[in-house]
Amino acid sequence: MVAKRFLLNPSRTSKQGQQINVGKDNAEYEAIVNTLTMHADDMQSLGVVAGDTVRVRTEFGEAEFQ
């Protein structure tokens, strides 16, 4: 896959904040925190379609998201 630089803007949604009360082992919480949101043009430039798995790498580490 093509490596490209993007601005990473980590945030917590209100739904994620609500789900943390249920617990981090909850399947819905896992789905929320493992989902990456990208602009459609950026996805197209990478050849990524909705539901694909992508690896995000920073100087602090890396993780895979859908």
N, CA, C and O atoms as a Tripos MOL2 file, in Angstrom:
@<TRIPOS>MOLECULE
protein
  264   263    66     0     0
PROTEIN
NO_CHARGES

@<TRIPOS>ATOM
      1 N           0.8450   -1.1860    0.0000 N.3       1 MET1
      2 CA          0.0000    0.0000    0.0000 C.3       1 MET1
      3 C           0.8860    1.2430    0.0000 C.2       1 MET1
      4 O           1.9950    1.2310    0.5340 O.2       1 MET1
      5 N           0.3970    2.2740   -0.5840 N.am      2 VAL2
      6 CA          1.1130    3.5420   -0.6960 C.3       2 VAL2
      7 C           1.1900    4.2240    0.6740 C.2       2 VAL2
      8 O           0.1850    4.3120    1.3800 O.2       2 VAL2
      9 N           2.3700    4.7030    1.0460 N.am      3 ALA3
     10 CA          2.5190    5.4860    2.2760 C.3       3 ALA3
     11 C           2.3380    6.9510    1.9200 C.2       3 ALA3
     12 O           2.8940    7.4290    0.9320 O.2       3 ALA3
     13 N           1.5680    7.6530    2.7160 N.am      4 LYS4
     14 CA          1.2850    9.0550    2.4660 C.3       4 LYS4
     15 C           1.1270    9.7600    3.8130 C.2       4 LYS4
     16 O           0.6730    9.1470    4.7790 O.2       4 LYS4
     17 N           1.4890   11.0120    3.8850 N.am      5 ARG5
     18 CA          1.3670   11.7680    5.1390 C.3       5 ARG5
     19 C           0.0090   12.4480    5.2190 C.2       5 ARG5
     20 O          -0.4770   13.0240    4.2460 O.2       5 ARG5
     21 N          -0.5950   12.3670    6.4110 N.am      6 PHE6
     22 CA         -1.8620   13.0300    6.6910 C.3       6 PHE6
     23 C          -1.7870   13.6710    8.0650 C.2       6 PHE6
     24 O          -0.9290   13.3190    8.8750 O.2       6 PHE6
     25 N          -2.6650   14.5910    8.3210 N.am      7 LEU7
     26 CA         -2.8020   15.1770    9.6410 C.3       7 LEU7
     27 C          -3.7000   14.2660   10.4740 C.2       7 LEU7
     28 O          -4.8370   13.9970   10.0880 O.2       7 LEU7
     29 N          -3.2040   13.7960   11.6000 N.am      8 LEU8
     30 CA         -3.9610   12.9220   12.4930 C.3       8 LEU8
     31 C          -4.6200   13.7850   13.5630 C.2       8 LEU8
     32 O          -3.9420   14.5260   14.2750 O.2       8 LEU8
     33 N          -5.9310   13.6870   13.6740 N.am      9 ASN9
     34 CA         -6.6830   14.4720   14.6330 C.3       9 ASN9
     35 C          -7.4730   13.5270   15.5430 C.2       9 ASN9
     36 O          -8.6650   13.3130   15.3220 O.2       9 ASN9
     37 N          -6.8210   12.9600   16.5640 N.am     10 PRO10
     38 CA         -7.5250   12.0330   17.4470 C.3      10 PRO10
     39 C          -8.5460   12.7710   18.3050 C.2      10 PRO10
     40 O          -8.2910   13.8710   18.7950 O.2      10 PRO10
     41 N          -9.6820   12.1580   18.4710 N.am     11 SER11
     42 CA        -10.7380   12.7710   19.2780 C.3      11 SER11
     43 C         -11.6160   11.6920   19.8770 C.2      11 SER11
     44 O         -11.5420   10.5290   19.4800 O.2      11 SER11
     45 N         -12.4320   12.0710   20.8160 N.am     12 ARG12
     46 CA        -13.3920   11.1540   21.4300 C.3      12 ARG12
     47 C         -14.7910   11.6500   21.0980 C.2      12 ARG12
     48 O         -15.1400   12.7950   21.3850 O.2      12 ARG12
     49 N         -15.5820   10.7820   20.4930 N.am     13 THR13
     50 CA        -16.9600   11.1430   20.1800 C.3      13 THR13
     51 C         -17.8160   11.0280   21.4320 C.2      13 THR13
     52 O         -17.4170   10.3840   22.4020 O.2      13 THR13
     53 N         -18.9810   11.6440   21.4140 N.am     14 SER14
     54 CA        -19.8870   11.5230   22.5570 C.3      14 SER14
     55 C         -20.3440   10.0740   22.7200 C.2      14 SER14
     56 O         -20.5390    9.6070   23.8420 O.2      14 SER14
     57 N         -20.5160    9.3610   21.6020 N.am     15 LYS15
     58 CA        -20.9070    7.9460   21.6770 C.3      15 LYS15
     59 C         -19.8060    7.1330   22.3490 C.2      15 LYS15
     60 O         -20.0990    6.2510   23.1560 O.2      15 LYS15
     61 N         -18.5580    7.4150   22.0320 N.am     16 GLN16
     62 CA        -17.4450    6.7230   22.6770 C.3      16 GLN16
     63 C         -17.4280    7.0310   24.1770 C.2      16 GLN16
     64 O         -17.1930    6.1420   24.9950 O.2      16 GLN16
     65 N         -17.6720    8.2700   24.5240 N.am     17 GLY17
     66 CA        -17.7290    8.6440   25.9340 C.3      17 GLY17
     67 C         -18.8350    7.9180   26.6780 C.2      17 GLY17
     68 O         -18.6560    7.5360   27.8350 O.2      17 GLY17
     69 N         -19.9670    7.7250   26.0350 N.am     18 GLN18
     70 CA        -21.0740    6.9790   26.6460 C.3      18 GLN18
     71 C         -20.7200    5.5080   26.8010 C.2      18 GLN18
     72 O         -21.0150    4.9040   27.8320 O.2      18 GLN18
     73 N         -20.0890    4.9270   25.7810 N.am     19 GLN19
     74 CA        -19.7740    3.5050   25.7900 C.3      19 GLN19
     75 C         -18.7060    3.1390   26.8080 C.2      19 GLN19
     76 O         -18.6700    2.0060   27.2870 O.2      19 GLN19
     77 N         -17.8360    4.0870   27.1450 N.am     20 ILE20
     78 CA        -16.7820    3.7690   28.1160 C.3      20 ILE20
     79 C         -17.3940    3.4090   29.4730 C.2      20 ILE20
     80 O         -16.7880    2.6820   30.2600 O.2      20 ILE20
     81 N         -18.5970    3.9240   29.7390 N.am     21 ASN21
     82 CA        -19.2960    3.5670   30.9800 C.3      21 ASN21
     83 C         -19.7370    2.1100   30.9630 C.2      21 ASN21
     84 O         -19.8700    1.4930   32.0200 O.2      21 ASN21
     85 N         -19.9630    1.5580   29.7830 N.am     22 VAL22
     86 CA        -20.3490    0.1540   29.6490 C.3      22 VAL22
     87 C         -19.1250   -0.7350   29.8330 C.2      22 VAL22
     88 O         -19.2210   -1.8420   30.3630 O.2      22 VAL22
     89 N         -17.9850   -0.2420   29.3930 N.am     23 GLY23
     90 CA        -16.7420   -0.9810   29.5530 C.3      23 GLY23
     91 C         -15.9630   -1.0810   28.2540 C.2      23 GLY23
     92 O         -16.5430   -1.1580   27.1710 O.2      23 GLY23
     93 N         -14.6530   -1.0790   28.3730 N.am     24 LYS24
     94 CA        -13.7980   -1.1280   27.1930 C.3      24 LYS24
     95 C         -13.7910   -2.4950   26.5280 C.2      24 LYS24
     96 O         -13.3080   -2.6200   25.4020 O.2      24 LYS24
     97 N         -14.3130   -3.5240   27.1890 N.am     25 ASP25
     98 CA        -14.3640   -4.8580   26.5970 C.3      25 ASP25
     99 C         -15.6390   -5.0750   25.7910 C.2      25 ASP25
    100 O         -15.8160   -6.1310   25.1840 O.2      25 ASP25
    101 N         -16.5190   -4.0930   25.7790 N.am     26 ASN26
    102 CA        -17.7760   -4.1710   25.0480 C.3      26 ASN26
    103 C         -17.5100   -4.1110   23.5460 C.2      26 ASN26
    104 O         -16.7010   -3.3010   23.0950 O.2      26 ASN26
    105 N         -18.1810   -4.9610   22.7670 N.am     27 ALA27
    106 CA        -17.9600   -5.0380   21.3120 C.3      27 ALA27
    107 C         -18.2580   -3.7160   20.6190 C.2      27 ALA27
    108 O         -17.5500   -3.3380   19.6850 O.2      27 ALA27
    109 N         -19.2950   -3.0040   21.0610 N.am     28 GLU28
    110 CA        -19.6390   -1.7310   20.4260 C.3      28 GLU28
    111 C         -18.5420   -0.6890   20.6690 C.2      28 GLU28
    112 O         -18.2120    0.0890   19.7740 O.2      28 GLU28
    113 N         -17.9840   -0.6750   21.8750 N.am     29 TYR29
    114 CA        -16.8840    0.2430   22.1770 C.3      29 TYR29
    115 C         -15.6810   -0.0790   21.3030 C.2      29 TYR29
    116 O         -15.0560    0.8260   20.7500 O.2      29 TYR29
    117 N         -15.3500   -1.3670   21.1720 N.am     30 GLU30
    118 CA        -14.2280   -1.7860   20.3250 C.3      30 GLU30
    119 C         -14.4220   -1.3220   18.8870 C.2      30 GLU30
    120 O         -13.4740   -0.8560   18.2550 O.2      30 GLU30
    121 N         -15.6330   -1.4460   18.3660 N.am     31 ALA31
    122 CA        -15.9140   -1.0290   16.9890 C.3      31 ALA31
    123 C         -15.7320    0.4760   16.8300 C.2      31 ALA31
    124 O         -15.2210    0.9350   15.8090 O.2      31 ALA31
    125 N         -16.1460    1.2410   17.8300 N.am     32 ILE32
    126 CA        -16.0360    2.7000   17.7660 C.3      32 ILE32
    127 C         -14.5690    3.1370   17.7570 C.2      32 ILE32
    128 O         -14.1730    3.9610   16.9330 O.2      32 ILE32
    129 N         -13.7690    2.5900   18.6640 N.am     33 VAL33
    130 CA        -12.3850    3.0510   18.7960 C.3      33 VAL33
    131 C         -11.4600    2.4700   17.7320 C.2      33 VAL33
    132 O         -10.3220    2.9200   17.5940 O.2      33 VAL33
    133 N         -11.9260    1.4840   16.9830 N.am     34 ASN34
    134 CA        -11.1130    0.9000   15.9190 C.3      34 ASN34
    135 C         -11.5520    1.3540   14.5320 C.2      34 ASN34
    136 O         -11.2100    0.7260   13.5300 O.2      34 ASN34
    137 N         -12.3100    2.4440   14.4770 N.am     35 THR35
    138 CA        -12.7970    2.9800   13.2120 C.3      35 THR35
    139 C         -12.0880    4.2950   12.9090 C.2      35 THR35
    140 O         -11.9930    5.1780   13.7610 O.2      35 THR35
    141 N         -11.5950    4.4060   11.6840 N.am     36 LEU36
    142 CA        -10.9080    5.6050   11.2160 C.3      36 LEU36
    143 C         -11.8320    6.3290   10.2450 C.2      36 LEU36
    144 O         -12.4370    5.7010    9.3760 O.2      36 LEU36
    145 N         -11.9410    7.6300   10.3870 N.am     37 THR37
    146 CA        -12.7400    8.4370    9.4680 C.3      37 THR37
    147 C         -11.7930    9.2350    8.5810 C.2      37 THR37
    148 O         -10.9090    9.9410    9.0660 O.2      37 THR37
    149 N         -11.9970    9.1070    7.2550 N.am     38 MET38
    150 CA        -11.1640    9.8220    6.2810 C.3      38 MET38
    151 C         -12.0520   10.4820    5.2450 C.2      38 MET38
    152 O         -13.1640   10.0260    4.9780 O.2      38 MET38
    153 N         -11.5540   11.5490    4.6700 N.am     39 HIS39
    154 CA        -12.2570   12.1970    3.5640 C.3      39 HIS39
    155 C         -12.2490   11.2530    2.3660 C.2      39 HIS39
    156 O         -11.2600   10.5640    2.1180 O.2      39 HIS39
    157 N         -13.3460   11.2270    1.6310 N.am     40 ALA40
    158 CA        -13.4920   10.3290    0.4800 C.3      40 ALA40
    159 C         -12.3830   10.5340   -0.5560 C.2      40 ALA40
    160 O         -11.9150    9.5630   -1.1520 O.2      40 ALA40
    161 N         -11.9580   11.7790   -0.7780 N.am     41 ASP41
    162 CA        -10.8870   12.0430   -1.7480 C.3      41 ASP41
    163 C          -9.5640   11.4180   -1.2970 C.2      41 ASP41
    164 O          -8.8090   10.8940   -2.1170 O.2      41 ASP41
    165 N          -9.2850   11.4750    0.0140 N.am     42 ASP42
    166 CA         -8.0620   10.8690    0.5470 C.3      42 ASP42
    167 C          -8.1190    9.3510    0.4140 C.2      42 ASP42
    168 O          -7.1240    8.7120    0.0700 O.2      42 ASP42
    169 N          -9.2840    8.7820    0.6870 N.am     43 MET43
    170 CA         -9.4450    7.3330    0.5420 C.3      43 MET43
    171 C          -9.2000    6.9230   -0.9030 C.2      43 MET43
    172 O          -8.5020    5.9440   -1.1700 O.2      43 MET43
    173 N          -9.7740    7.6690   -1.8240 N.am     44 GLN44
    174 CA         -9.6270    7.3560   -3.2400 C.3      44 GLN44
    175 C          -8.1630    7.4510   -3.6730 C.2      44 GLN44
    176 O          -7.6890    6.6210   -4.4490 O.2      44 GLN44
    177 N          -7.4490    8.4600   -3.1730 N.am     45 SER45
    178 CA         -6.0460    8.6240   -3.5590 C.3      45 SER45
    179 C          -5.1840    7.4640   -3.0760 C.2      45 SER45
    180 O          -4.1370    7.1810   -3.6590 O.2      45 SER45
    181 N          -5.6180    6.7920   -2.0130 N.am     46 LEU46
    182 CA         -4.8860    5.6410   -1.4790 C.3      46 LEU46
    183 C          -5.3910    4.3100   -2.0280 C.2      46 LEU46
    184 O          -4.7700    3.2680   -1.8190 O.2      46 LEU46
    185 N          -6.5240    4.3540   -2.7320 N.am     47 GLY47
    186 CA         -7.1230    3.1100   -3.2060 C.3      47 GLY47
    187 C          -7.8250    2.3520   -2.1040 C.2      47 GLY47
    188 O          -7.9360    1.1270   -2.1660 O.2      47 GLY47
    189 N          -8.3020    3.0640   -1.0910 N.am     48 VAL48
    190 CA         -8.9850    2.4650    0.0510 C.3      48 VAL48
    191 C         -10.4930    2.6050   -0.1380 C.2      48 VAL48
    192 O         -10.9750    3.6610   -0.5490 O.2      48 VAL48
    193 N         -11.2320    1.5450    0.1610 N.am     49 VAL49
    194 CA        -12.6870    1.6170    0.1350 C.3      49 VAL49
    195 C         -13.2080    1.3900    1.5500 C.2      49 VAL49
    196 O         -12.5170    0.8110    2.3880 O.2      49 VAL49
    197 N         -14.4240    1.8480    1.8090 N.am     50 ALA50
    198 CA        -15.0290    1.7180    3.1360 C.3      50 ALA50
    199 C         -14.9780    0.2620    3.5930 C.2      50 ALA50
    200 O         -15.3450   -0.6480    2.8500 O.2      50 ALA50
    201 N         -14.5210    0.0580    4.8170 N.am     51 GLY51
    202 CA        -14.4280   -1.2800    5.3830 C.3      51 GLY51
    203 C         -13.0380   -1.8880    5.2820 C.2      51 GLY51
    204 O         -12.7540   -2.8870    5.9430 O.2      51 GLY51
    205 N         -12.1540   -1.2930    4.4550 N.am     52 ASP52
    206 CA        -10.7710   -1.7740    4.3580 C.3      52 ASP52
    207 C         -10.0520   -1.5390    5.6810 C.2      52 ASP52
    208 O         -10.4590   -0.6980    6.4830 O.2      52 ASP52
    209 N          -8.9930   -2.2840    5.8940 N.am     53 THR53
    210 CA         -8.1360   -2.0750    7.0500 C.3      53 THR53
    211 C          -6.9310   -1.2440    6.6140 C.2      53 THR53
    212 O          -6.2890   -1.5450    5.6080 O.2      53 THR53
    213 N          -6.6320   -0.1980    7.3800 N.am     54 VAL54
    214 CA         -5.4800    0.6490    7.0950 C.3      54 VAL54
    215 C          -4.5850    0.7160    8.3260 C.2      54 VAL54
    216 O          -5.0580    0.6350    9.4600 O.2      54 VAL54
    217 N          -3.3000    0.8630    8.0890 N.am     55 ARG55
    218 CA         -2.3410    0.9990    9.1810 C.3      55 ARG55
    219 C          -1.9590    2.4660    9.2980 C.2      55 ARG55
    220 O          -1.5630    3.1000    8.3200 O.2      55 ARG55
    221 N          -2.0860    2.9980   10.5170 N.am     56 VAL56
    222 CA         -1.6940    4.3760   10.8150 C.3      56 VAL56
    223 C          -0.4180    4.3040   11.6320 C.2      56 VAL56
    224 O          -0.3480    3.6140   12.6490 O.2      56 VAL56
    225 N           0.5890    5.0310   11.1670 N.am     57 ARG57
    226 CA          1.8900    4.9950   11.8270 C.3      57 ARG57
    227 C           2.3040    6.4200   12.1810 C.2      57 ARG57
    228 O           2.2530    7.3150   11.3370 O.2      57 ARG57
    229 N           2.7130    6.6270   13.4270 N.am     58 THR58
    230 CA          3.2520    7.9120   13.8690 C.3      58 THR58
    231 C           4.6140    7.6600   14.4990 C.2      58 THR58
    232 O           5.0690    6.5180   14.5570 O.2      58 THR58
    233 N           5.2610    8.7050   14.9670 N.am     59 GLU59
    234 CA          6.5440    8.5290   15.6400 C.3      59 GLU59
    235 C           6.3810    7.8270   16.9890 C.2      59 GLU59
    236 O           7.3720    7.4140   17.5910 O.2      59 GLU59
    237 N           5.1530    7.6880   17.4640 N.am     60 PHE60
    238 CA          4.8920    7.0630   18.7500 C.3      60 PHE60
    239 C           4.4600    5.6040   18.6500 C.2      60 PHE60
    240 O           4.4200    4.9020   19.6600 O.2      60 PHE60
    241 N           4.1390    5.1420   17.4500 N.am     61 GLY61
    242 CA          3.7000    3.7690   17.2800 C.3      61 GLY61
    243 C           2.8040    3.6240   16.0650 C.2      61 GLY61
    244 O           2.7250    4.5240   15.2300 O.2      61 GLY61
    245 N           2.1260    2.4800   15.9690 N.am     62 GLU62
    246 CA          1.2380    2.2310   14.8540 C.3      62 GLU62
    247 C           0.0630    1.3720   15.3040 C.2      62 GLU62
    248 O           0.1410    0.6590   16.3040 O.2      62 GLU62
    249 N          -1.0350    1.4570   14.5390 N.am     63 ALA63
    250 CA         -2.2210    0.6580   14.8210 C.3      63 ALA63
    251 C          -2.9990    0.4870   13.5170 C.2      63 ALA63
    252 O          -2.8410    1.2650   12.5750 O.2      63 ALA63
    253 N          -3.8390   -0.5430   13.4830 N.am     64 GLU64
    254 CA         -4.6760   -0.7820   12.3160 C.3      64 GLU64
    255 C          -6.1110   -0.4170   12.6510 C.2      64 GLU64
    256 O          -6.5970   -0.6820   13.7500 O.2      64 GLU64
    257 N          -6.7790    0.1960   11.6820 N.am     65 PHE65
    258 CA         -8.1580    0.6540   11.8300 C.3      65 PHE65
    259 C          -8.9610    0.2440   10.6150 C.2      65 PHE65
    260 O          -8.3990   -0.0590    9.5630 O.2      65 PHE65
    261 N         -10.2800    0.2330   10.7600 N.am     66 GLN66
    262 CA        -11.1770    0.0480    9.6190 C.3      66 GLN66
    263 C         -11.7660    1.3650    9.2680 C.2      66 GLN66
    264 O         -12.5580    1.4560    8.3300 O.2      66 GLN66
@<TRIPOS>BOND
     1     1     2 1
     2     2     3 1
     3     3     4 2
     4     3     5 am
     5     5     6 1
     6     6     7 1
     7     7     8 2
     8     7     9 am
     9     9    10 1
    10    10    11 1
    11    11    12 2
    12    11    13 am
    13    13    14 1
    14    14    15 1
    15    15    16 2
    16    15    17 am
    17    17    18 1
    18    18    19 1
    19    19    20 2
    20    19    21 am
    21    21    22 1
    22    22    23 1
    23    23    24 2
    24    23    25 am
    25    25    26 1
    26    26    27 1
    27    27    28 2
    28    27    29 am
    29    29    30 1
    30    30    31 1
    31    31    32 2
    32    31    33 am
    33    33    34 1
    34    34    35 1
    35    35    36 2
    36    35    37 am
    37    37    38 1
    38    38    39 1
    39    39    40 2
    40    39    41 am
    41    41    42 1
    42    42    43 1
    43    43    44 2
    44    43    45 am
    45    45    46 1
    46    46    47 1
    47    47    48 2
    48    47    49 am
    49    49    50 1
    50    50    51 1
    51    51    52 2
    52    51    53 am
    53    53    54 1
    54    54    55 1
    55    55    56 2
    56    55    57 am
    57    57    58 1
    58    58    59 1
    59    59    60 2
    60    59    61 am
    61    61    62 1
    62    62    63 1
    63    63    64 2
    64    63    65 am
    65    65    66 1
    66    66    67 1
    67    67    68 2
    68    67    69 am
    69    69    70 1
    70    70    71 1
    71    71    72 2
    72    71    73 am
    73    73    74 1
    74    74    75 1
    75    75    76 2
    76    75    77 am
    77    77    78 1
    78    78    79 1
    79    79    80 2
    80    79    81 am
    81    81    82 1
    82    82    83 1
    83    83    84 2
    84    83    85 am
    85    85    86 1
    86    86    87 1
    87    87    88 2
    88    87    89 am
    89    89    90 1
    90    90    91 1
    91    91    92 2
    92    91    93 am
    93    93    94 1
    94    94    95 1
    95    95    96 2
    96    95    97 am
    97    97    98 1
    98    98    99 1
    99    99   100 2
   100    99   101 am
   101   101   102 1
   102   102   103 1
   103   103   104 2
   104   103   105 am
   105   105   106 1
   106   106   107 1
   107   107   108 2
   108   107   109 am
   109   109   110 1
   110   110   111 1
   111   111   112 2
   112   111   113 am
   113   113   114 1
   114   114   115 1
   115   115   116 2
   116   115   117 am
   117   117   118 1
   118   118   119 1
   119   119   120 2
   120   119   121 am
   121   121   122 1
   122   122   123 1
   123   123   124 2
   124   123   125 am
   125   125   126 1
   126   126   127 1
   127   127   128 2
   128   127   129 am
   129   129   130 1
   130   130   131 1
   131   131   132 2
   132   131   133 am
   133   133   134 1
   134   134   135 1
   135   135   136 2
   136   135   137 am
   137   137   138 1
   138   138   139 1
   139   139   140 2
   140   139   141 am
   141   141   142 1
   142   142   143 1
   143   143   144 2
   144   143   145 am
   145   145   146 1
   146   146   147 1
   147   147   148 2
   148   147   149 am
   149   149   150 1
   150   150   151 1
   151   151   152 2
   152   151   153 am
   153   153   154 1
   154   154   155 1
   155   155   156 2
   156   155   157 am
   157   157   158 1
   158   158   159 1
   159   159   160 2
   160   159   161 am
   161   161   162 1
   162   162   163 1
   163   163   164 2
   164   163   165 am
   165   165   166 1
   166   166   167 1
   167   167   168 2
   168   167   169 am
   169   169   170 1
   170   170   171 1
   171   171   172 2
   172   171   173 am
   173   173   174 1
   174   174   175 1
   175   175   176 2
   176   175   177 am
   177   177   178 1
   178   178   179 1
   179   179   180 2
   180   179   181 am
   181   181   182 1
   182   182   183 1
   183   183   184 2
   184   183   185 am
   185   185   186 1
   186   186   187 1
   187   187   188 2
   188   187   189 am
   189   189   190 1
   190   190   191 1
   191   191   192 2
   192   191   193 am
   193   193   194 1
   194   194   195 1
   195   195   196 2
   196   195   197 am
   197   197   198 1
   198   198   199 1
   199   199   200 2
   200   199   201 am
   201   201   202 1
   202   202   203 1
   203   203   204 2
   204   203   205 am
   205   205   206 1
   206   206   207 1
   207   207   208 2
   208   207   209 am
   209   209   210 1
   210   210   211 1
   211   211   212 2
   212   211   213 am
   213   213   214 1
   214   214   215 1
   215   215   216 2
   216   215   217 am
   217   217   218 1
   218   218   219 1
   219   219   220 2
   220   219   221 am
   221   221   222 1
   222   222   223 1
   223   223   224 2
   224   223   225 am
   225   225   226 1
   226   226   227 1
   227   227   228 2
   228   227   229 am
   229   229   230 1
   230   230   231 1
   231   231   232 2
   232   231   233 am
   233   233   234 1
   234   234   235 1
   235   235   236 2
   236   235   237 am
   237   237   238 1
   238   238   239 1
   239   239   240 2
   240   239   241 am
   241   241   242 1
   242   242   243 1
   243   243   244 2
   244   243   245 am
   245   245   246 1
   246   246   247 1
   247   247   248 2
   248   247   249 am
   249   249   250 1
   250   250   251 1
   251   251   252 2
   252   251   253 am
   253   253   254 1
   254   254   255 1
   255   255   256 2
   256   255   257 am
   257   257   258 1
   258   258   259 1
   259   259   260 2
   260   259   261 am
   261   261   262 1
   262   262   263 1
   263   263   264 2
@<TRIPOS>SUBSTRUCTURE
     1 MET1         2 RESIDUE 1 A MET
     2 VAL2         6 RESIDUE 1 A VAL
     3 ALA3        10 RESIDUE 1 A ALA
     4 LYS4        14 RESIDUE 1 A LYS
     5 ARG5        18 RESIDUE 1 A ARG
     6 PHE6        22 RESIDUE 1 A PHE
     7 LEU7        26 RESIDUE 1 A LEU
     8 LEU8        30 RESIDUE 1 A LEU
     9 ASN9        34 RESIDUE 1 A ASN
    10 PRO10       38 RESIDUE 1 A PRO
    11 SER11       42 RESIDUE 1 A SER
    12 ARG12       46 RESIDUE 1 A ARG
    13 THR13       50 RESIDUE 1 A THR
    14 SER14       54 RESIDUE 1 A SER
    15 LYS15       58 RESIDUE 1 A LYS
    16 GLN16       62 RESIDUE 1 A GLN
    17 GLY17       66 RESIDUE 1 A GLY
    18 GLN18       70 RESIDUE 1 A GLN
    19 GLN19       74 RESIDUE 1 A GLN
    20 ILE20       78 RESIDUE 1 A ILE
    21 ASN21       82 RESIDUE 1 A ASN
    22 VAL22       86 RESIDUE 1 A VAL
    23 GLY23       90 RESIDUE 1 A GLY
    24 LYS24       94 RESIDUE 1 A LYS
    25 ASP25       98 RESIDUE 1 A ASP
    26 ASN26      102 RESIDUE 1 A ASN
    27 ALA27      106 RESIDUE 1 A ALA
    28 GLU28      110 RESIDUE 1 A GLU
    29 TYR29      114 RESIDUE 1 A TYR
    30 GLU30      118 RESIDUE 1 A GLU
    31 ALA31      122 RESIDUE 1 A ALA
    32 ILE32      126 RESIDUE 1 A ILE
    33 VAL33      130 RESIDUE 1 A VAL
    34 ASN34      134 RESIDUE 1 A ASN
    35 THR35      138 RESIDUE 1 A THR
    36 LEU36      142 RESIDUE 1 A LEU
    37 THR37      146 RESIDUE 1 A THR
    38 MET38      150 RESIDUE 1 A MET
    39 HIS39      154 RESIDUE 1 A HIS
    40 ALA40      158 RESIDUE 1 A ALA
    41 ASP41      162 RESIDUE 1 A ASP
    42 ASP42      166 RESIDUE 1 A ASP
    43 MET43      170 RESIDUE 1 A MET
    44 GLN44      174 RESIDUE 1 A GLN
    45 SER45      178 RESIDUE 1 A SER
    46 LEU46      182 RESIDUE 1 A LEU
    47 GLY47      186 RESIDUE 1 A GLY
    48 VAL48      190 RESIDUE 1 A VAL
    49 VAL49      194 RESIDUE 1 A VAL
    50 ALA50      198 RESIDUE 1 A ALA
    51 GLY51      202 RESIDUE 1 A GLY
    52 ASP52      206 RESIDUE 1 A ASP
    53 THR53      210 RESIDUE 1 A THR
    54 VAL54      214 RESIDUE 1 A VAL
    55 ARG55      218 RESIDUE 1 A ARG
    56 VAL56      222 RESIDUE 1 A VAL
    57 ARG57      226 RESIDUE 1 A ARG
    58 THR58      230 RESIDUE 1 A THR
    59 GLU59      234 RESIDUE 1 A GLU
    60 PHE60      238 RESIDUE 1 A PHE
    61 GLY61      242 RESIDUE 1 A GLY
    62 GLU62      246 RESIDUE 1 A GLU
    63 ALA63      250 RESIDUE 1 A ALA
    64 GLU64      254 RESIDUE 1 A GLU
    65 PHE65      258 RESIDUE 1 A PHE
    66 GLN66      262 RESIDUE 1 A GLN
